[in-house]
């Protein structure tokens, strides 16, 4: 691709600025089932996305391949698209901003396919023999990817990012009496040779075994711990409340509350695209703006709105490096490596402090059960009952309901079990004063 040709033709057609992002992603995936390879795929995907500034409006397009001979045709189509935009909001391209760059500290060792096959075969055998209640190892899978992107624009920006990942996933079904339960677990594998297979198997088996013979409970309002995964699910539903795009439109429950106390003083929220503990690290957002660590909520006080260039312009602010691409090559505000700062207590200590209550481990029904603007939620849940500080039995067929912002002001203690794994939004377990639990038992 001749970038200069595209830039020159864009200028001739009246574009006020132009940006080209090129990306390449290579991946390998292997699935193992019943002692043999069930599937093996490799892929290499190239992509080009372009954004052009016309009459103060940014238009975008994504292509699998940019054909230099069709540059004028593509650019003319983009310009026509811009003329149809009736939105009065202004856009801009990012100029050169000096910054330092960070590299991931992970020590990836790429395995050959024999090593991958041996790992999957070994995990399948270990899982099948780990507990007599295991009746099926449904899947053991491997995935590794390498991605690289570069962004250049007519303002002189020339930046890029790289990322790698190596992951293993497994799913098992266990049976006790007439009760069947399944579960899955993913894990990062930096080096197959040092990956602790036994610990991985133990965690997955304990996870699924802990749900066997679960039943409902009587409805009541009681102290509740949202275990780290359930807390992450709930928090993710409301992360958009911090976005400038939502606040500018007046649809965020935090509109007009910058500088105010919105959560318990035990809650601090940080957005850090350069976090070394997270799987993915980005020095720049998809608009070319440098990323940096941001304290979004400081001991309960809403301190920073997350912006891309457009929301920043609309709110007379500056981009926070949170402009990431969605479908079609356009950018919107998005958090990256957003987390609640962990406390000092283990989940077991939280249970002991709670004494009697419910631990929520899994949530479902987020699409229909969450009201973003009001903060209200009513979600299907699984977990376990705690009596006198100890787990007594697993729970299913229950519903947990409340208001997210009221809940976040009713924090008793924050756990220390933050686990990034392969997520970009994470929370530790949190003990709350109370929440409404609905069950079917009389």
C-alpha distance (Angstrom), angle and dihedral (degrees) to the residues before:
residue distance angle dihedral
X1 . . .
X2 3.80 . .
X3 3.80 102.4 .
X4 3.81 93.6 -177.4
X5 3.80 89.8 57.1
X6 3.80 91.1 53.4
X7 3.80 92.7 45.3
X8 3.81 92.3 48.7
X9 3.80 94.1 47.6
X10 3.80 91.3 46.6
X11 3.80 89.1 54.7
X12 3.81 91.7 48.3
X13 3.81 90.1 52.4
X14 3.80 91.3 53.6
X15 3.80 102.3 -99.3
X16 3.80 110.7 155.9
X17 3.79 90.5 -150.7
X18 3.79 139.6 -7.7
X19 3.79 136.3 -156.0
X20 3.81 132.9 -166.3
X21 3.80 125.5 -166.4
X22 3.79 119.1 -171.4
X23 3.79 121.7 -169.0
X24 3.78 139.2 -180.0
X25 3.80 126.7 -168.7
X26 3.80 125.1 -173.1
X27 3.79 122.6 -172.1
X28 3.80 144.1 171.6
X29 3.79 124.5 -159.9
X30 3.79 129.3 -175.5
X31 3.80 129.1 -178.6
X32 3.82 122.9 -163.1
X33 3.81 124.7 -160.8
X34 3.80 132.6 167.7
X35 3.80 95.6 -8.4
X36 3.78 97.4 -49.1
X37 3.77 142.0 79.1
X38 3.79 108.4 -86.5
X39 3.81 97.5 -176.8
X40 3.78 139.8 -4.2
X41 3.79 124.9 -173.8
X42 3.77 135.6 169.9
X43 3.77 125.7 -169.8
X44 3.76 141.1 179.0
X45 3.78 115.4 -165.6
X46 3.78 125.0 -169.6
X47 3.77 122.9 -166.1
X48 3.78 140.5 177.4
X49 3.78 124.5 -164.8
X50 3.78 124.8 -177.1
X51 3.77 134.2 -166.1
X52 3.77 123.7 -167.9
X53 3.80 131.1 -169.8
X54 3.81 113.8 -137.5
X55 3.82 122.8 168.1
X56 3.78 89.6 -16.7
X57 3.82 92.2 -52.7
X58 3.78 126.5 112.1
X59 3.79 118.0 -140.3
X60 3.79 123.0 -175.4
X61 3.77 141.6 -162.6
X62 3.80 135.4 -177.1
X63 3.80 124.2 -148.0
X64 3.78 134.9 -179.9
X65 3.79 88.3 -140.7
X66 3.79 133.3 6.6
X67 3.80 111.3 -133.5
X68 3.82 109.2 -157.1
X69 3.80 90.5 -153.4
X70 3.81 89.6 61.1
X71 3.80 95.7 46.7
X72 3.80 95.1 109.8
X73 3.81 91.7 47.3
X74 3.81 93.3 50.3
X75 3.80 93.9 44.0
X76 3.80 92.9 47.9
X77 3.79 89.3 51.9
X78 3.81 90.5 51.2
X79 3.80 91.5 49.5
X80 3.80 90.9 50.6
X81 3.79 88.5 50.1
X82 3.81 89.8 54.0
X83 3.80 91.6 52.9
X84 3.80 89.5 57.6
X85 3.81 93.3 54.7
X86 3.80 109.1 104.9
X87 3.80 96.3 180.0
X88 3.81 110.6 120.8
X89 3.82 94.7 -153.3
X90 3.80 116.5 112.2
X91 3.80 126.5 -127.5
X92 3.78 135.0 -164.8
X93 3.78 141.5 -169.5
X94 3.79 118.9 -120.7
X95 3.84 116.7 -104.7
X96 3.79 124.0 -146.2
X97 3.82 110.4 -64.4
X98 3.78 117.5 -175.0
X99 3.79 115.4 -127.2
X100 3.77 142.5 150.3
X101 3.80 119.3 -111.9
X102 3.79 131.0 -135.1
X103 3.79 130.0 -152.8
X104 3.77 125.2 -147.5
X105 3.77 113.6 -97.8
X106 3.80 93.1 -144.8
X107 3.80 115.1 119.4
X108 3.79 102.7 -141.5
X109 3.80 116.9 -167.1
X110 3.80 109.3 -170.1
X111 3.82 110.7 -140.4
X112 3.77 126.6 -144.7
X113 3.78 117.0 -119.0
X114 3.80 93.0 -101.6
X115 3.80 89.0 60.1
X116 3.81 90.9 48.1
X117 3.79 91.8 49.2
X118 3.80 91.4 49.1
X119 3.81 91.1 49.8
X120 3.81 93.7 50.9
X121 3.80 92.5 44.9
X122 3.79 91.4 49.7
X123 3.81 93.6 47.7
X124 3.80 91.9 49.6
X125 3.81 91.3 53.3
X126 3.80 93.7 44.8
X127 3.81 92.5 49.1
X128 3.81 93.1 47.0
X129 3.81 91.4 51.9
X130 3.80 98.7 37.2
X131 3.81 96.1 89.7
X132 3.83 132.9 6.1
X133 3.80 88.6 -129.8
X134 3.82 91.5 66.5
X135 3.80 105.3 104.0
X136 3.80 99.4 168.6
X137 3.77 140.0 17.2
X138 3.79 95.6 -150.5
X139 3.78 98.6 -171.6
X140 3.78 143.6 -10.6
X141 3.79 113.4 -169.5
X142 3.79 141.0 177.0
X143 3.80 128.6 -156.7
X144 3.79 130.6 177.2
X145 3.80 127.5 175.6
X146 3.78 139.3 -179.3
X147 3.80 119.7 -164.0
X148 3.77 133.2 -176.8
X149 3.79 130.7 178.7
X150 3.79 135.3 179.3
X151 3.80 128.1 -165.7
X152 3.79 125.8 -162.1
X153 3.78 129.9 171.1
X154 3.79 139.7 178.1
X155 3.82 91.0 -100.8
X156 3.80 90.3 68.6
X157 3.79 100.2 -97.6
X158 3.81 112.6 149.7
X159 3.81 111.6 168.7
X160 3.78 139.4 139.2
X161 3.79 146.7 179.4
X162 3.79 136.7 -149.9
X163 3.78 131.8 -159.3
X164 3.80 139.5 -179.8
X165 3.76 134.1 -169.6
X166 3.80 137.6 179.8
X167 3.79 117.4 -172.1
X168 3.78 138.8 173.1
X169 3.81 124.4 -159.3
X170 3.79 131.9 -172.0
X171 3.79 135.9 179.1
X172 3.81 127.7 -164.8
X173 3.80 137.1 -178.2
X174 3.81 120.6 -143.6
X175 3.80 130.5 -170.2
X176 3.79 132.9 -159.2
X177 3.78 116.3 174.2
X178 3.78 105.7 -39.5
X179 3.79 94.3 -27.4
X180 3.81 119.4 106.9
X181 3.82 122.8 -170.0
X182 3.76 133.1 171.1
X183 3.77 135.1 -169.3
X184 3.77 142.0 169.9
X185 3.76 137.9 -147.5
X186 3.78 134.0 -164.0
X187 3.78 126.5 -158.6
X188 3.79 138.3 -175.7
X189 3.81 113.5 -117.0
X190 3.79 112.4 -163.4
X191 3.80 92.1 169.7
X192 3.81 124.4 11.5
X193 3.80 90.9 -153.4
X194 3.81 92.7 61.2
X195 3.82 98.6 33.7
X196 3.82 110.3 123.7
X197 3.80 101.6 -129.5
X198 3.80 94.7 174.9
X199 3.81 93.4 54.5
X200 3.80 90.5 48.1
X201 3.82 92.0 50.4
X202 3.81 92.0 46.2
X203 3.81 92.4 51.9
X204 3.81 94.0 49.1
X205 3.81 94.8 46.1
X206 3.81 92.3 47.9
X207 3.80 90.0 47.7
X208 3.81 93.6 55.1
X209 3.82 96.6 36.1
X210 3.79 89.0 55.0
X211 3.81 90.5 64.1
X212 3.82 97.9 51.4
X213 3.81 116.8 119.1
X214 3.78 91.7 9.1
X215 3.77 117.2 167.0
X216 3.78 137.9 173.2
X217 3.82 128.9 -91.0
X218 3.77 140.4 -144.9
X219 3.78 115.8 -75.0
X220 3.78 114.2 -102.1
X221 3.79 145.5 138.0
X222 3.78 110.4 -111.0
X223 3.81 144.8 142.2
X224 3.80 111.2 -63.7
X225 3.79 136.3 -163.6
X226 3.77 116.1 -156.2
X227 3.81 101.4 -152.0
X228 3.81 113.8 -135.5
X229 3.82 97.2 -93.1
X230 3.80 94.4 45.8
X231 3.81 90.6 44.5
X232 3.80 89.8 51.5
X233 3.81 90.5 51.1
X234 3.81 92.8 50.9
X235 3.81 94.7 43.5
X236 3.81 90.9 49.1
X237 3.80 90.2 59.1
X238 3.81 89.8 62.8
X239 3.81 102.9 35.1
X240 3.81 88.6 103.6
X241 3.80 88.6 68.9
X242 3.82 87.4 78.6
X243 3.82 93.6 52.8
X244 3.79 120.7 108.6
X245 3.80 90.0 -143.6
X246 3.82 90.6 61.6
X247 3.79 95.2 39.7
X248 3.82 93.1 49.6
X249 3.81 89.8 53.6
X250 3.80 91.6 48.7
X251 3.81 93.6 -122.2
X252 3.80 96.8 110.4
X253 3.81 116.6 96.9
X254 3.83 85.1 -136.2
X255 3.82 96.2 58.5
X256 3.81 108.4 136.8
X257 3.81 93.7 7.3
X258 3.81 101.9 102.3
X259 3.79 107.9 135.7
X260 3.79 92.6 19.7
X261 3.79 129.7 112.3
X262 3.80 108.0 -101.6
X263 3.83 103.3 158.7
X264 3.79 139.2 29.7
X265 3.80 113.7 -70.4
X266 3.82 86.5 -113.5
X267 3.81 90.0 69.6
X268 3.80 122.3 87.2
X269 3.80 118.9 169.1
X270 3.81 123.1 -160.3
X271 3.80 131.5 -173.3
X272 3.80 110.8 -158.3
X273 3.82 120.3 165.2
X274 3.82 88.0 -179.8
X275 3.81 95.5 54.4
X276 3.80 108.3 141.5
X277 3.81 92.9 -152.7
X278 3.81 93.2 59.3
X279 3.79 122.0 85.5
X280 3.80 94.9 -124.6
X281 3.80 125.6 48.6
X282 3.81 125.8 -173.3
X283 3.79 127.0 -171.8
X284 3.81 90.9 -171.4
X285 3.76 136.6 27.5
X286 3.80 121.0 -126.7
X287 3.81 91.1 -87.9
X288 3.81 92.1 57.7
X289 3.80 95.1 -106.0
X290 3.83 114.7 140.8
X291 3.79 114.4 -109.6
X292 3.79 124.2 -133.4
X293 3.80 141.7 171.9
X294 3.81 113.8 -78.7
X295 3.80 129.4 -169.7
X296 3.80 100.2 -144.7
X297 3.81 96.8 175.1
X298 3.80 119.8 19.8
X299 3.81 114.3 -162.7
X300 3.78 90.3 -32.3
X301 3.83 98.2 -41.1
X302 3.82 118.8 116.5
X303 3.81 101.6 -126.1
X304 3.81 108.6 162.6
X305 3.79 138.8 30.0
X306 3.81 115.9 -146.7
X307 3.82 112.5 -124.7
X308 3.75 143.7 -176.7
X309 3.81 118.0 -160.9
X310 3.80 94.4 -87.3
X311 3.79 98.7 49.4
X312 3.81 89.0 43.8
X313 3.82 91.2 55.1
X314 3.78 91.4 48.0
X315 3.81 92.4 51.1
X316 3.82 95.6 39.7
X317 3.79 91.2 -114.3
X318 3.81 137.4 109.5
X319 3.79 131.4 -96.6
X320 3.79 115.6 -92.9
X321 3.80 92.4 -156.5
X322 3.80 93.6 -97.9
X323 3.80 100.2 122.5
X324 3.79 106.0 122.2
X325 3.78 128.7 167.9
X326 3.75 128.3 -104.8
X327 3.79 128.1 -178.1
X328 3.78 117.2 -38.6
X329 3.79 95.6 28.0
X330 3.82 95.4 -81.5
X331 3.79 119.8 131.7
X332 3.78 130.8 -131.8
X333 3.78 136.2 172.9
X334 3.79 113.8 -76.3
X335 3.78 135.0 161.8
X336 3.79 119.4 -125.9
X337 3.78 122.2 -160.2
X338 3.80 93.0 -3.5
X339 3.79 115.2 175.1
X340 3.78 147.2 161.9
X341 3.80 110.3 -118.4
X342 3.82 108.6 -111.1
X343 3.79 124.9 -120.1
X344 3.79 129.4 -143.4
X345 3.82 106.0 -95.0
X346 3.80 127.4 93.5
X347 3.80 121.0 -131.7
X348 3.80 88.5 -104.7
X349 3.81 90.6 54.7
X350 3.81 90.1 49.3
X351 3.81 89.4 53.1
X352 3.79 91.0 50.2
X353 3.79 90.6 49.6
X354 3.81 91.7 48.2
X355 3.83 91.8 49.2
X356 3.83 96.3 -179.1
X357 3.78 122.9 27.1
X358 3.78 146.6 73.2
X359 3.79 133.1 -62.5
X360 3.81 112.8 -150.5
X361 3.81 111.7 -150.8
X362 3.80 102.8 166.1
X363 3.81 136.6 28.0
X364 3.79 131.0 -165.2
X365 3.79 138.1 177.2
X366 3.81 97.0 50.0
X367 3.81 93.1 149.0
X368 3.79 93.9 62.3
X369 3.79 101.7 20.1
X370 3.81 102.0 58.5
X371 3.81 125.9 77.2
X372 3.80 103.6 -163.1
X373 3.81 99.2 -167.1
X374 3.81 97.2 46.5
X375 3.80 96.6 34.6
X376 3.80 92.2 -130.1
X377 3.80 119.0 141.5
X378 3.80 137.8 179.2
X379 3.79 112.4 -178.8
X380 3.77 139.0 173.3
X381 3.77 109.7 -114.2
X382 3.78 148.0 -175.5
X383 3.76 128.4 -160.3
X384 3.78 140.0 110.8
X385 3.77 141.5 -78.5
X386 3.80 120.3 -111.5
X387 3.82 121.6 -156.8
X388 3.80 123.1 179.3
X389 3.79 89.4 -6.1
X390 3.81 95.4 -55.6
X391 3.79 134.0 102.5
X392 3.80 109.5 -108.9
X393 3.81 106.7 171.6
X394 3.81 143.5 -13.7
X395 3.80 121.4 -99.5
X396 3.79 133.0 -145.9
X397 3.80 136.5 160.7
X398 3.79 92.5 45.6
X399 3.80 132.5 127.6
X400 3.79 126.6 -145.5
X401 3.79 118.0 -157.4
X402 3.77 139.3 177.6
X403 3.77 144.3 101.4
X404 3.79 116.1 -63.9
X405 3.80 95.7 -142.7
X406 3.80 93.6 45.7
X407 3.80 88.8 48.3
X408 3.81 91.5 50.8
X409 3.80 88.4 55.0
X410 3.81 91.5 52.7
X411 3.81 97.7 63.5
X412 3.79 116.2 148.4
X413 3.81 98.1 176.6
X414 3.81 140.4 -13.4
X415 3.80 120.2 -134.7
X416 3.79 129.1 -130.9
X417 3.83 97.8 -133.9
X418 3.81 101.0 103.1
X419 3.82 107.0 158.8
X420 3.81 118.7 -175.7
X421 3.79 97.9 -175.6
X422 3.83 104.3 153.9
X423 3.83 96.7 -33.0
X424 3.82 130.1 113.0
X425 3.82 94.9 -157.4
X426 3.81 117.9 48.2
X427 3.79 140.3 166.7
X428 3.79 135.7 -176.4
X429 3.80 121.4 -125.1
X430 3.82 112.1 -77.5
X431 3.82 130.2 -159.6
X432 3.81 113.9 -143.4
X433 3.79 128.8 -166.5
X434 3.79 94.1 -120.5
X435 3.78 147.3 -25.2
X436 3.79 134.0 -179.7
X437 3.81 114.4 -99.5
X438 3.80 118.6 -168.8
X439 3.80 118.7 -162.2
X440 3.79 138.0 168.0
X441 3.80 100.1 -125.4
X442 3.79 117.5 107.2
